């Protein structure tokens, strides 16, 4: 017999979830949960009773969310998505779907395949929309959260890692929100290839994000916030290919050089990317990623075209000598 002391509360909960088989007599779209158990308000389950509460809640919630979660195949690449409208609008990641107007193969949870097309995308935030090509107006769908999640909130991922598999079905990952701002969410839910574009749900069943960047460890896994879709909803539906600021951050203050060449750096914020790269007050910034800088507004836009964490090249004029440095962009949190 396995020693119960060796089983963590979270692992024990996952065992209970995978063993539970619960029927759903009445489906409600969008997915609606009347009450979230008190066990989810604790830092961690503290008793078998907490685990049972969490199991019962998830055993009711997850089958409904699976109905909304789909597999997408676009141009030979596979990913995931989630239906958010009874007429078949799907949210996914831009790197999964590609540009507007592409044909999409959509596999639903029951294994049926449907045709669709890509609509709009926000390349910078890696957000996109797909439309199922059907006159049907009763697709199972989830609700998009109106409020942002907070660090410590329970969350879950449903998707098709490695693509759709009949014998396996979707894979559930349970975790916590680590951080969130206007541009991204970080969670400790395990993600692998094929999860891209799949949904990140709050524990109430509402959509809070879409899987975007996937790393070898959970601290490199990120999601597009749901607000990125609601803020640009009309542009997505219209099939627009657009860009917004990525939230990347360099950490300098400057002004236009009166001589007309670059920006004079008047302040370098301590500990920020430019400071760590060796940029100094009084330097003249000539180029950013080999593009000539003419105004601070232009520089802000150039920075916003790059993802946080990317290493970018800066060409500086210092004491009448050219200095080249590389700075790894940070993330704005305001």
C-alpha positions in Angstrom: 0.0 0.0 0.0 1.3 3.5 -0.9 2.2 5.7 2.1 -0.3 8.5 2.1 2.2 10.8 3.6 4.2 10.7 0.4 1.2 12.0 -1.7 1.0 15.8 -2.0 -2.5 17.3 -1.7 -2.4 18.5 -5.4 -1.3 15.0 -6.6 -4.0 13.4 -4.6 -6.6 15.8 -6.0 -5.5 14.9 -9.6 -5.9 11.2 -8.8 -9.4 11.8 -7.6 -10.3 13.8 -10.7 -9.0 11.2 -13.1 -10.9 8.5 -11.3 -14.2 10.4 -11.1 -16.8 9.8 -13.8 -19.7 12.2 -13.5 -22.6 12.5 -15.9 -24.0 15.8 -16.9 -27.8 15.7 -17.3 -28.2 19.4 -18.4 -25.7 21.4 -20.3 -25.7 25.1 -19.9 -24.1 27.4 -22.4 -22.2 29.5 -21.6 -20.7 27.3 -18.9 -22.2 28.5 -15.6 -21.1 27.7 -12.1 -23.3 28.9 -9.2 -20.7 28.6 -6.5 -17.0 28.0 -6.2 -16.2 25.8 -3.1 -14.4 27.4 -0.2 -11.5 25.0 -0.6 -10.4 27.0 -3.6 -10.0 30.1 -1.4 -7.2 28.4 0.6 -3.5 28.5 -0.2 -3.7 24.7 -0.4 -6.2 21.9 0.5 -5.8 21.0 4.2 -8.0 18.0 4.4 -9.6 15.1 2.6 -12.8 17.2 2.7 -11.2 20.0 0.8 -10.0 17.5 -1.8 -13.5 16.1 -2.1 -15.0 19.6 -2.6 -12.4 20.4 -5.3 -12.9 17.0 -7.0 -16.7 17.4 -7.1 -16.4 20.9 -8.4 -14.0 20.0 -11.2 -15.8 16.8 -12.1 -18.9 19.0 -12.9 -17.0 21.8 -14.5 -14.4 20.1 -16.7 -16.8 18.0 -18.9 -18.6 21.2 -19.8 -15.3 23.1 -20.6 -14.1 20.1 -22.7 -17.2 20.6 -25.0 -15.9 24.2 -25.7 -12.3 23.3 -26.3 -11.2 22.3 -29.8 -8.2 21.1 -31.8 -7.1 23.3 -34.8 -5.1 22.3 -37.8 -3.9 25.1 -40.0 -1.4 24.7 -42.9 0.0 21.5 -41.4 0.5 22.9 -37.9 -1.6 21.9 -34.9 -2.8 23.7 -31.9 -5.9 24.3 -29.8 -8.7 26.8 -29.3 -11.9 27.5 -27.4 -15.4 28.4 -28.6 -16.6 31.6 -27.0 -19.8 32.3 -29.0 -22.8 30.1 -29.9 -22.2 30.9 -33.6 -18.8 29.3 -33.5 -16.3 32.0 -32.9 -13.0 30.5 -31.6 -10.2 32.2 -29.8 -6.6 30.9 -30.3 -3.0 32.1 -30.7 -1.8 33.9 -33.7 1.3 31.7 -34.1 -1.2 28.7 -34.4 -3.6 30.2 -36.9 -1.4 32.5 -39.0 -2.8 35.4 -41.0 -6.5 36.1 -41.7 -8.4 34.1 -44.4 -6.7 30.7 -44.1 -8.7 27.5 -44.1 -8.8 25.7 -40.7 -9.7 22.1 -39.8 -11.5 22.0 -36.4 -11.9 18.8 -34.3 -14.4 19.0 -31.5 -14.3 17.0 -28.3 -16.5 14.2 -29.8 -14.0 13.7 -32.6 -16.1 15.3 -35.4 -14.3 17.5 -37.9 -15.5 20.9 -39.2 -14.2 23.5 -41.6 -13.4 27.0 -40.6 -11.4 30.1 -41.5 -9.0 32.4 -39.7 -10.3 35.9 -38.9 -8.3 38.7 -37.3 -5.0 38.4 -35.4 -2.9 40.6 -33.1 0.6 39.6 -34.1 2.3 41.3 -31.2 0.2 39.8 -28.4 -0.2 36.5 -30.3 -4.0 36.6 -30.3 -6.3 35.4 -33.0 -9.8 34.4 -33.9 -11.3 31.6 -36.0 -14.9 31.2 -37.4 -16.4 27.7 -37.8 -18.0 27.6 -41.3 -21.5 26.6 -40.3 -25.0 28.0 -40.0 -25.3 26.4 -36.6 -25.9 28.9 -33.8 -26.0 26.6 -30.7 -22.3 25.6 -30.3 -21.2 24.9 -26.7 -19.3 27.9 -25.5 -17.7 29.4 -22.5 -17.9 32.9 -21.1 -15.0 35.4 -21.2 -14.1 36.7 -17.8 -14.8 40.4 -17.3 -12.3 40.9 -14.5 -8.7 40.0 -14.5 -7.4 37.2 -12.4 -5.1 37.8 -9.4 -1.8 36.1 -8.4 -2.7 33.0 -6.3 -6.0 32.3 -8.1 -6.6 28.7 -9.0 -6.8 28.1 -12.8 -6.8 25.2 -15.2 -5.7 24.5 -18.8 -7.6 22.2 -21.2 -6.0 21.5 -24.6 -4.6 18.9 -27.0 -0.9 18.6 -26.3 0.7 16.8 -29.3 -2.6 17.1 -31.3 -6.0 15.4 -31.1 -5.8 11.8 -29.8 -9.0 9.7 -29.7 -7.9 7.3 -27.0 -6.5 10.0 -24.7 -8.8 13.0 -25.2 -8.0 16.4 -23.7 -5.5 16.9 -20.9 -6.3 18.8 -17.8 -3.7 20.8 -15.9 -4.5 22.4 -12.6 -2.5 25.3 -11.2 -2.3 28.9 -10.0 -1.9 32.3 -11.6 1.5 33.6 -10.8 1.2 37.1 -12.3 -0.9 39.1 -14.7 -0.8 42.5 -16.4 -2.4 44.0 -19.5 -0.1 42.0 -21.8 0.3 38.5 -20.4 -0.6 36.0 -17.7 1.9 33.6 -16.1 0.7 30.4 -14.5 2.3 27.3 -13.2 0.1 25.0 -15.3 2.3 22.6 -17.3 2.2 23.3 -21.0 3.8 21.4 -24.0 3.6 21.6 -27.8 0.0 21.5 -29.1 -1.3 23.4 -26.1 -0.7 26.7 -27.9 -4.0 28.5 -28.5 -5.8 26.4 -25.8 -7.8 28.0 -23.0 -6.8 29.0 -19.5 -9.9 29.0 -17.3 -10.6 30.5 -13.9 -11.9 28.0 -11.4 -15.4 29.4 -12.1 -15.2 28.2 -15.7 -14.7 31.6 -17.2 -12.0 32.1 -19.8 -9.1 34.2 -18.5 -6.5 33.6 -21.1 -5.1 31.7 -24.1 -1.8 29.7 -24.1 0.9 31.4 -26.0 4.6 30.9 -25.1 5.7 27.5 -23.9 9.0 26.7 -22.2 10.8 23.8 -20.8 9.8 24.8 -17.2 6.6 26.3 -15.9 8.2 29.7 -15.2 8.5 30.1 -19.0 4.8 29.4 -19.7 2.6 32.4 -20.6 -1.0 33.1 -21.7 -2.6 36.0 -23.6 -5.1 37.8 -21.2 -8.7 37.6 -22.2 -8.8 41.4 -22.3 -6.5 41.4 -25.3 -9.5 39.8 -27.2 -12.3 41.9 -25.7 -10.4 45.1 -26.3 -9.9 44.3 -30.0 -13.0 42.3 -30.5 -14.4 44.2 -33.6 -11.0 44.1 -35.2 -10.7 40.3 -34.8 -14.2 39.8 -36.1 -13.5 42.0 -39.1 -10.5 39.9 -40.0 -8.0 42.7 -39.4 -4.3 41.9 -39.1 -3.2 44.4 -36.5 -0.6 45.2 -33.9 -0.6 46.7 -30.4 2.1 47.4 -27.9 3.7 44.2 -26.4 4.4 45.7 -23.0 8.2 45.5 -23.5 10.3 47.9 -21.6 13.8 49.4 -21.9 14.0 51.8 -19.0 15.4 55.1 -20.3 14.2 58.7 -20.5 15.3 60.9 -23.4 14.8 63.9 -25.6 15.3 64.6 -29.3 18.9 65.6 -30.1 18.8 69.3 -31.2 21.3 68.4 -33.9 18.8 66.0 -35.4 20.7 62.8 -34.7 19.0 60.3 -32.4 17.8 60.7 -28.9 19.8 62.1 -26.0 19.4 59.8 -23.0 18.7 62.0 -20.0 18.1 59.2 -17.5 18.8 55.5 -17.2 16.5 53.8 -14.6 18.6 51.8 -12.2 18.4 48.1 -12.5 16.3 48.2 -15.6 17.2 46.6 -19.0 19.1 49.6 -20.4 21.1 50.0 -17.2 22.0 46.3 -17.1 23.2 46.6 -20.7 25.6 49.4 -19.9 23.7 52.4 -21.4 24.8 55.6 -19.7 23.2 59.0 -19.1 24.3 61.4 -21.9 24.6 58.7 -24.5 22.9 59.4 -27.8 20.7 56.5 -29.0 21.1 56.3 -32.8 19.4 53.0 -33.7 17.2 50.4 -32.2 17.4 47.0 -33.9 19.2 48.7 -36.8 16.4 51.1 -37.3 17.2 54.8 -36.9 15.6 56.5 -33.9 14.1 60.0 -34.5 11.7 60.5 -31.6 10.9 59.1 -28.2 7.3 58.2 -29.5 8.8 56.3 -32.3 11.2 54.4 -30.0 8.3 53.4 -27.8 6.5 52.0 -30.8 9.7 50.1 -31.9 10.1 48.6 -28.4 6.4 47.6 -28.4 6.9 45.6 -31.6 9.3 43.2 -29.7 8.3 40.7 -27.1 9.5 41.1 -23.5 12.6 39.1 -22.9 14.0 39.6 -26.3 17.6 40.7 -26.7 17.7 43.9 -28.9 20.6 45.8 -30.4 21.3 49.4 -29.6 23.7 51.7 -31.4 24.9 54.6 -29.2 27.1 57.6 -29.7 29.3 58.2 -26.6 32.1 60.7 -26.4 32.0 60.9 -30.3 32.5 57.1 -30.5 30.0 54.4 -31.7 29.2 51.9 -29.0 27.0 48.8 -29.6 25.2 47.1 -26.8 22.5 44.4 -26.5 19.7 44.8 -24.0 17.2 42.2 -22.9 13.8 43.9 -22.8 11.8 43.8 -19.6 8.1 44.0 -19.0 6.0 47.0 -18.0 3.7 46.3 -15.0 1.8 49.6 -14.9 
